Amino acid sequence: QVELVESGGGLVQAGGSLRLSCAASGLTFSTYAMLWFRQAPGKEREFVATIGSSDRSTYYADSVKGRFTIGRDNAKNTVYLQMNSLKSEDTAVYYCNAQKPPRLDYWGKGTLVTVSA
């Protein structure tokens, strides 16, 4: 059974930093692309960042580029999201997602990040 468990969310002041983690189990972690999404209150879930399985290429949403960094540790089956220079508009539930095309797609339950102005 695949499980993705996010951690590291919390309350932080604007301009501060947080590091999210997502621990994966039940899958061959190194073969999955890993992604972070977020969903703010009253809004659609949106893409934040992704890191490839083999080449570890990264890609970011324009809204977080230069502030957030995604990384992975295949030995620990964990993906990270380092978030710096946080803004109030970064307030959201952050979700971890594991993808292996064409059909494998798993989600965590999310961790709440609240940025106070």
MDTraj code that builds the backbone (N, CA, C; nanometers):
import mdtraj as md
import numpy as np

residues = "GLN VAL GLU LEU VAL GLU SER GLY GLY GLY LEU VAL GLN ALA GLY GLY SER LEU ARG LEU SER CYS ALA ALA SER GLY LEU THR PHE SER THR TYR ALA MET LEU TRP PHE ARG GLN ALA PRO GLY LYS GLU ARG GLU PHE VAL ALA THR ILE GLY SER SER ASP ARG SER THR TYR TYR ALA ASP SER VAL LYS GLY ARG PHE THR ILE GLY ARG ASP ASN ALA LYS ASN THR VAL TYR LEU GLN MET ASN SER LEU LYS SER GLU ASP THR ALA VAL TYR TYR CYS ASN ALA GLN LYS PRO PRO ARG LEU ASP TYR TRP GLY LYS GLY THR LEU VAL THR VAL SER ALA".split()
xyz = np.array([
    [0.0844, -0.1184, 0.0000],
    [0.0000, 0.0000, 0.0000],
    [0.0887, 0.1244, 0.0000],
    [0.0631, 0.2114, -0.0958],
    [0.1418, 0.3326, -0.1077],
    [0.0938, 0.4367, -0.0070],
    [0.1889, 0.5016, 0.0578],
    [0.1554, 0.6074, 0.1519],
    [0.2533, 0.7221, 0.1351],
    [0.1993, 0.8423, 0.1284],
    [0.2788, 0.9647, 0.1257],
    [0.2366, 1.0483, 0.2461],
    [0.3330, 1.0850, 0.3294],
    [0.3022, 1.1583, 0.4516],
    [0.3813, 1.2883, 0.4544],
    [0.3093, 1.3982, 0.4456],
    [0.3720, 1.5300, 0.4507],
    [0.3910, 1.5751, 0.5955],
    [0.4926, 1.6563, 0.6164],
    [0.5168, 1.7152, 0.7476],
    [0.5914, 1.8471, 0.7285],
    [0.5975, 1.9247, 0.8352],
    [0.6739, 2.0483, 0.8320],
    [0.5918, 2.1743, 0.8177],
    [0.4629, 2.1606, 0.7986],
    [0.3787, 2.2791, 0.7884],
    [0.3650, 2.3487, 0.9226],
    [0.3088, 2.4679, 0.9173],
    [0.2885, 2.5426, 1.0407],
    [0.2629, 2.6883, 1.0127],
    [0.2737, 2.7675, 1.1183],
    [0.2507, 2.9110, 1.1105],
    [0.3852, 2.9830, 1.1067],
    [0.3995, 3.0724, 1.0111],
    [0.5249, 3.1464, 0.9967],
    [0.4917, 3.2892, 0.9542],
    [0.5756, 3.3817, 0.9929],
    [0.5557, 3.5214, 0.9532],
    [0.6027, 3.5423, 0.8091],
    [0.5443, 3.6396, 0.7460],
    [0.5867, 3.6756, 0.6114],
    [0.7366, 3.7052, 0.6102],
    [0.8027, 3.6533, 0.5079],
    [0.9474, 3.6670, 0.4981],
    [1.0239, 3.5511, 0.5586],
    [0.9538, 3.4674, 0.6306],
    [1.0171, 3.3541, 0.6958],
    [1.0320, 3.2341, 0.6042],
    [1.0773, 3.1239, 0.6630],
    [1.1046, 3.0019, 0.5865],
    [1.0426, 2.8808, 0.6551],
    [1.0118, 2.7824, 0.5747],
    [0.9680, 2.6515, 0.6222],
    [1.0239, 2.5456, 0.5286],
    [1.0438, 2.4274, 0.5828],
    [1.0859, 2.3139, 0.4999],
    [0.9845, 2.2022, 0.5150],
    [0.9197, 2.1702, 0.4068],
    [0.8252, 2.0599, 0.4060],
    [0.8965, 1.9315, 0.3667],
    [0.8495, 1.8219, 0.4234],
    [0.8999, 1.6894, 0.3879],
    [0.7822, 1.6006, 0.3495],
    [0.8105, 1.5048, 0.2639],
    [0.7105, 1.4048, 0.2269],
    [0.7806, 1.2695, 0.2253],
    [0.7412, 1.1851, 0.3194],
    [0.7986, 1.0511, 0.3291],
    [0.7096, 0.9524, 0.2554],
    [0.7708, 0.8774, 0.1657],
    [0.6959, 0.7822, 0.0839],
    [0.7259, 0.6390, 0.1260],
    [0.6257, 0.5550, 0.1176],
    [0.6440, 0.4121, 0.1433],
    [0.5525, 0.3326, 0.0518],
    [0.5910, 0.2058, 0.0314],
    [0.5068, 0.1190, -0.0507],
    [0.5262, 0.1340, -0.2007],
    [0.6295, 0.2061, -0.2408],
    [0.6577, 0.2224, -0.3841],
    [0.8087, 0.2312, -0.4046],
    [0.8509, 0.2082, -0.5276],
    [0.9930, 0.2222, -0.5598],
    [1.0180, 0.3702, -0.5861],
    [1.0513, 0.4394, -0.4809],
    [1.0532, 0.5856, -0.4791],
    [1.1379, 0.6448, -0.5910],
    [1.2524, 0.5859, -0.6153],
    [1.3463, 0.6443, -0.7109],
    [1.2932, 0.6456, -0.8538],
    [1.1894, 0.5683, -0.8805],
    [1.1353, 0.5597, -1.0163],
    [1.0171, 0.6536, -1.0396],
    [0.9826, 0.7317, -0.9381],
    [0.8693, 0.8226, -0.9479],
    [0.9155, 0.9671, -0.9557],
    [0.8510, 1.0427, -1.0445],
    [0.8629, 1.1870, -1.0370],
    [0.7838, 1.2322, -0.9152],
    [0.8376, 1.3313, -0.8445],
    [0.7712, 1.3809, -0.7245],
    [0.7315, 1.5269, -0.7448],
    [0.6151, 1.5589, -0.6985],
    [0.5608, 1.6926, -0.7176],
    [0.5028, 1.7457, -0.5871],
    [0.4973, 1.8763, -0.5781],
    [0.4235, 1.9461, -0.4730],
    [0.3143, 2.0296, -0.5388],
    [0.1970, 2.0218, -0.4795],
    [0.0847, 2.1058, -0.5175],
    [0.0385, 2.1800, -0.3927],
    [-0.0450, 2.2790, -0.4116],
    [-0.1039, 2.3483, -0.2976],
    [-0.2457, 2.3919, -0.3315],
    [-0.3236, 2.4065, -0.2261],
    [-0.4605, 2.4532, -0.2425],
    [-0.4920, 2.5551, -0.1344],
    [-0.5127, 2.6766, -0.1781],
    [-0.5492, 2.7845, -0.0873],
    [-0.6993, 2.7821, -0.0630],
    [-0.7445, 2.8390, 0.0481],
    [-0.8886, 2.8398, 0.0768],
    [-0.9687, 2.9013, -0.0368],
    [-1.0697, 2.8280, -0.0832],
    [-1.1565, 2.8788, -0.1877],
    [-1.0989, 2.8767, -0.3274],
    [-0.9820, 2.8141, -0.3428],
    [-0.9175, 2.8120, -0.4746],
    [-0.8932, 2.6691, -0.5207],
    [-0.8626, 2.6565, -0.6498],
    [-0.8294, 2.5265, -0.7071],
    [-0.6896, 2.4841, -0.6604],
    [-0.6682, 2.3531, -0.6606],
    [-0.5348, 2.3024, -0.6326],
    [-0.4434, 2.3429, -0.7480],
    [-0.3208, 2.3867, -0.7148],
    [-0.2289, 2.4322, -0.8182],
    [-0.0917, 2.3688, -0.8023],
    [-0.0247, 2.3554, -0.9141],
    [0.1104, 2.3002, -0.9176],
    [0.2083, 2.3973, -0.8533],
    [0.3043, 2.3425, -0.7793],
    [0.4094, 2.4240, -0.7165],
    [0.5467, 2.3904, -0.7742],
    [0.5840, 2.2622, -0.7692],
    [0.7184, 2.2242, -0.8133],
    [0.7233, 2.0752, -0.8400],
    [0.8214, 2.0363, -0.9228],
    [0.8412, 1.8950, -0.9513],
    [0.9890, 1.8641, -0.9644],
    [1.0252, 1.7391, -0.9344],
    [1.1617, 1.6915, -0.9528],
    [1.1545, 1.5543, -1.0191],
    [1.2359, 1.5354, -1.1210],
    [1.2329, 1.4122, -1.1972],
    [1.2853, 1.2930, -1.1196],
    [1.2536, 1.1742, -1.1716],
    [1.2943, 1.0509, -1.1046],
    [1.4401, 1.0190, -1.1306],
    [1.4818, 1.0290, -1.2544],
    [1.6169, 0.9861, -1.2884],
    [1.7132, 1.1033, -1.3016],
    [1.6758, 1.2028, -1.3805],
    [1.7677, 1.3149, -1.4021],
    [1.7543, 1.4238, -1.2975],
    [1.6524, 1.4095, -1.2114],
    [1.6299, 1.5067, -1.1036],
    [1.6130, 1.6482, -1.1566],
    [1.5661, 1.6600, -1.2773],
    [1.5373, 1.7930, -1.3282],
    [1.4249, 1.8546, -1.2478],
    [1.4292, 1.9851, -1.2318],
    [1.3291, 2.0532, -1.1518],
    [1.2558, 2.1580, -1.2347],
    [1.1351, 2.1848, -1.1915],
    [1.0537, 2.2858, -1.2591],
    [0.9615, 2.3460, -1.1557],
    [0.9412, 2.4786, -1.1671],
    [0.8651, 2.5498, -1.0647],
    [0.7551, 2.6351, -1.1273],
    [0.6505, 2.6542, -1.0503],
    [0.5506, 2.7534, -1.0878],
    [0.6147, 2.8915, -1.0803],
    [0.5727, 2.9796, -1.1672],
    [0.6295, 3.1138, -1.1689],
    [0.6141, 3.1839, -1.0339],
    [0.5061, 3.1543, -0.9652],
    [0.4772, 3.2228, -0.8392],
    [0.5762, 3.1883, -0.7284],
    [0.6495, 3.0787, -0.7417],
    [0.7428, 3.0382, -0.6356],
    [0.8877, 3.0332, -0.6833],
    [0.9086, 3.0545, -0.8119],
    [1.0433, 3.0452, -0.8681],
    [1.1365, 3.1445, -0.7991],
    [1.2528, 3.0944, -0.7591],
    [1.3502, 3.1783, -0.6905],
    [1.3325, 3.1813, -0.5398],
    [1.2200, 3.1325, -0.4901],
    [1.1940, 3.1312, -0.3453],
    [1.1863, 2.9898, -0.2902],
    [1.1342, 2.8972, -0.3694],
    [1.1172, 2.7587, -0.3256],
    [1.2186, 2.6695, -0.3965],
    [1.2629, 2.5645, -0.3260],
    [1.3541, 2.4665, -0.3845],
    [1.3054, 2.3266, -0.3514],
    [1.2910, 2.2460, -0.4541],
    [1.2509, 2.1064, -0.4352],
    [1.3741, 2.0184, -0.4421],
    [1.3780, 1.9172, -0.3570],
    [1.4883, 1.8224, -0.3571],
    [1.4380, 1.6859, -0.3154],
    [1.5190, 1.5856, -0.3391],
    [1.4796, 1.4503, -0.3006],
    [1.6010, 1.3736, -0.2503],
    [1.5713, 1.2799, -0.1604],
    [1.6725, 1.1886, -0.1074],
    [1.6184, 1.0482, -0.1295],
    [1.6671, 0.9828, -0.2332],
    [1.6130, 0.8509, -0.2671],
    [1.6486, 0.7460, -0.1619],
    [1.7560, 0.7671, -0.0902],
    [1.7936, 0.6722, 0.0158],
    [1.6948, 0.6774, 0.1316],
    [1.6306, 0.7922, 0.1483],
    [1.5339, 0.8092, 0.2577],
    [1.3894, 0.8091, 0.2082],
    [1.3715, 0.7886, 0.0775],
    [1.2360, 0.7903, 0.0199],
    [1.1610, 0.9174, 0.0569],
    [1.2299, 1.0285, 0.0476],
    [1.1734, 1.1549, 0.0932],
    [1.1964, 1.2649, -0.0099],
    [1.0945, 1.3477, -0.0276],
    [1.1059, 1.4676, -0.1095],
    [1.0843, 1.5877, -0.0183],
    [1.1548, 1.6949, -0.0482],
    [1.1511, 1.8144, 0.0347],
    [1.1045, 1.9347, -0.0471],
    [1.0559, 2.0334, 0.0250],
    [1.0269, 2.1624, -0.0365],
    [1.0748, 2.2698, 0.0605],
    [1.1850, 2.3333, 0.0247],
    [1.2367, 2.4440, 0.1051],
    [1.1688, 2.5704, 0.0565],
    [1.1023, 2.6382, 0.1480],
    [1.0258, 2.7580, 0.1128],
    [1.0844, 2.8778, 0.1864],
    [1.1362, 2.9711, 0.1120],
    [1.1956, 3.0925, 0.1684],
    [1.1148, 3.2152, 0.1248],
    [1.1381, 3.3243, 0.1943],
    [1.0718, 3.4515, 0.1611],
    [0.9215, 3.4318, 0.1446],
    [0.8632, 3.3657, 0.2417],
    [0.7214, 3.3321, 0.2319],
    [0.6341, 3.4568, 0.2340],
    [0.5254, 3.4456, 0.1586],
    [0.4300, 3.5554, 0.1465],
    [0.2930, 3.5063, 0.1950],
    [0.2062, 3.5996, 0.2263],
    [0.0733, 3.5605, 0.2739],
    [0.0003, 3.4770, 0.1678],
    [0.0276, 3.5052, 0.0417],
    [-0.0389, 3.4304, -0.0653],
    [0.0128, 3.2868, -0.0800],
    [0.1157, 3.2516, -0.0030],
    [0.1626, 3.1126, -0.0010],
    [0.0818, 3.0274, 0.0967],
    [-0.0061, 3.0900, 0.1727],
    [-0.0907, 3.0169, 0.2665],
    [-0.1769, 2.9166, 0.1913],
    [-0.1654, 2.7896, 0.2296],
    [-0.2370, 2.6836, 0.1599],
    [-0.2105, 2.5504, 0.2284],
    [-0.2867, 2.4516, 0.1893],
    [-0.2519, 2.3140, 0.2226],
    [-0.1611, 2.2640, 0.1109],
    [-0.0463, 2.2111, 0.1498],
    [0.0523, 2.1633, 0.0537],
    [0.0456, 2.0107, 0.0453],
    [0.0376, 1.9614, -0.0780],
    [0.0218, 1.8187, -0.1025],
    [0.1414, 1.7627, -0.1783],
    [0.1812, 1.6461, -0.1387],
    [0.2848, 1.5702, -0.2067],
    [0.2178, 1.4767, -0.3069],
    [0.2809, 1.4604, -0.4233],
    [0.2256, 1.3776, -0.5292],
    [0.3370, 1.2974, -0.5941],
    [0.3129, 1.1687, -0.6129],
    [0.4084, 1.0803, -0.6797],
    [0.3467, 1.0332, -0.8104],
    [0.4225, 1.0467, -0.9193],
    [0.3701, 1.0104, -1.0508],
    [0.4662, 0.9200, -1.1247],
    [0.4081, 0.8194, -1.1905],
    [0.4843, 0.7316, -1.2782],
    [0.3940, 0.7005, -1.3966],
    [0.4113, 0.7769, -1.5031],
    [0.3239, 0.7569, -1.6192],
    [0.3290, 0.6138, -1.6702],
    [0.2173, 0.5615, -1.7282],
    [0.1004, 0.6402, -1.7654],
    [-0.0091, 0.6496, -1.6599],
    [-0.0064, 0.5638, -1.5582],
    [-0.1255, 0.5604, -1.4740],
    [-0.1021, 0.5790, -1.3247],
    [0.0178, 0.5585, -1.2781],
    [0.0403, 0.5600, -1.1339],
    [0.0474, 0.7035, -1.0825],
    [-0.0334, 0.7315, -0.9833],
    [-0.0498, 0.8687, -0.9356],
    [-0.0997, 0.8604, -0.7920],
    [-0.0183, 0.9041, -0.6964],
    [-0.0528, 0.8926, -0.5557],
    [-0.0425, 1.0293, -0.4884],
    [-0.1269, 1.0483, -0.3857],
    [-0.1336, 1.1762, -0.3153],
    [-0.1216, 1.1561, -0.1648],
    [-0.0588, 1.2524, -0.0995],
    [-0.0633, 1.2588, 0.0441],
    [-0.1864, 1.3342, 0.0901],
    [-0.2006, 1.3464, 0.2227],
    [-0.3181, 1.4121, 0.2782],
    [-0.2979, 1.5617, 0.3002],
    [-0.1752, 1.6059, 0.2879],
    [-0.1484, 1.7485, 0.2946],
    [-0.0995, 1.7967, 0.4296],
    [-0.0322, 1.9109, 0.4250],
    [0.0118, 1.9786, 0.5466],
    [-0.0164, 2.1275, 0.5288],
    [-0.0673, 2.1900, 0.6342],
    [-0.1111, 2.3283, 0.6256],
    [0.0038, 2.4246, 0.6527],
    [0.0187, 2.5192, 0.5627],
    [0.1143, 2.6280, 0.5801],
    [0.0356, 2.7578, 0.5898],
    [0.0569, 2.8296, 0.6981],
    [-0.0097, 2.9572, 0.7176],
    [0.0960, 3.0656, 0.7328],
    [0.0894, 3.1654, 0.6454],
    [0.1852, 3.2756, 0.6489],
    [0.1111, 3.3997, 0.6950],
    [0.1541, 3.4528, 0.8081],
    [0.0894, 3.5729, 0.8621],
    [0.1571, 3.6980, 0.8081],
    [0.0745, 3.7971, 0.7830],
    [0.1286, 3.9209, 0.7238],
    [0.2054, 4.0027, 0.8263],
])
top = md.Topology()
chain = top.add_chain()
for i, resn in enumerate(residues, 1):
    res = top.add_residue(resn, chain, resSeq=i)
    for name in ("N", "CA", "C"):
        top.add_atom(name, md.element.get_by_symbol(name[0]), res)
traj = md.Trajectory(xyz[None], top)
